[in-house]
Amino acid sequence: NDDGSRFFFFFTKLFEYMGVRKPIIASDLEQISEVISPSISFKDLEDAIQIKDEVGILCSQGNAEELSAAILAVAKNLPIFERLGTNARAKARRQYTWDIHVSQIIKGIKPFYKKVNKAPGAFNIGQFRNIRYYQVGPLPPPYGGVSIFVKRYSHRLAKRFLLQPIDTRRLTPQVLLSLFLSVVFYRKPFILHLNSINIMALSLLKLRVFPYYLRLQDHSERNLESYGRLKRFYLSFLLKRVDELVLVGPHIEKYYSTHGIRLPQKIRVRTPFIPPPLNEENQILSSYPESLMQFLENHQPVVIMNAYKIIFYNGVDLYGFDQSIDLLYRLKELYPKVGMIFALADDSDKDELKRILRHIHELNLTENSYFLTNQKQIWPLFKRVDLMIRPTAQDGYGISVAEAIHFGCPTLASNTCVRSKGTILFKTRDTDDLYEKALLCLNQRQKLKFGNLKFYEE
């Protein structure tokens, strides 16, 4: 470089040039000359009458005359120099493919990896109290299944460990990076609980040489579609170090396998449901608008559905607003005073919300609908409504389903995943089945039996 420092650049373009099987002319910079090797130097170019193993031509750095002369020489004697492109492509396939690149990285870090992993995972989580427990995940608001779990489980952890919550929703990537680095170099043993796949955190932990226990909990099956082959391979490599992989349902284990992810030895399927603290009920009720309580008084029966936000997954309404509206329309024929509460935690997508409200108005359902927004917890409502529905097209678990059953509310949910015991299931995205099962729940509420829910336990 002009400042005297060593030249450095990324090779991707150079490898692509080698792959197209064309003669390459380049500067004889340190790293380039390592790749374009063996090579023909410019001073030997005139004597080059036969190409053997050479893969390119190297000119002096910054010498425009040599570069132009080399281009003219190749153009005039293309049949001779075409061999350079063939050799370059062969070398690229032999030494510079992604598979070879990854295998070289793994080979290089294996000795260090074995050394590092003698210490981590060396203790049993059940043996420790009063050590640091890093709980990494989103905290409410907004209220969603994961953020509710993180909040409630954190209250439990604080009684036993030195809890260090890391709210991933409110911290910038730079702050998160600095926090994880401080965790990596913290000398004492600790427990790290990741509530989502975090490639950065898992990679940084490879640098740690002190004992720790790593718990990775996956609440969803909507992450791996965007991962390419290399990223999935790397994730499998990182998961080897996970002491405990917690999945909220057995369908997620199958989801990993179908996407080619190798799972760690210790896997636990554990419901993320933790009963809400009843001492918060009055405070939550007081936060509701008065109009909501009037809506409950003026409508019978009342159905409730909830969503984190309006999301389309693979072109489908993920939380099933469309199916909920269709159900309300059909129920109104039998129950003119039927009401439906749409609990929407995040209403930031104003255009989609307007579209939904317009559709409700066109069906003459405005008086039968109530939208509860602005980040409200909804579990007290399960004591006051007649039916809870969860028409999701895809789901990890559905904590709100477990909450409804916990409080004795008839609960109807799609069969897209394993649901809490006591849930009435309907076929995912089958509007007719949803309607028939909803009538069953409303007409035979007293006969419904609710199972004993399993709680999330240590």
Secondary structure, 3 states (H helix, E strand, C coil): CCCCCCCCCCCHHHHHHHHCCCCCEEECCHHHHHHCCCCEEHHHCCCCCCCCCCCCEEECCCCHHHHHHHHHHHHHCHHHHHHHHHHHHHHHHHHCCHHHHHHHHHHHHHHHHHHHCCCCCCCCHHHCCCCEEEEEECCCCCCCHHHHHHHHHHHHHCCCCEEEEEECCCCCHHHHHHHHHHHHCCCCCEEEEECCCCHHHHHHHHHCCCCCEEEEEECCCCCHHHCCHHHHHHHHHHHCCCCEEEECCHHHHHHHHHCCCCCCCCEEECCCCCCCCHHHHHHHHHHCCHHHHHHHHHCCCEEEEEEEECCEECCEECCCHHHHHHHHHHHHHHCCCCEEEEEEEECCCHHHHHHHHHHHHHCCCHHHEEEECCCCCCHHHHHCCCEEEECCCCCCCCHHHHHHHHCCCCEEEECCCCCCCCCEEECCCCHHHHHHHHHHHHHCHHHCCCCCCCCCCC
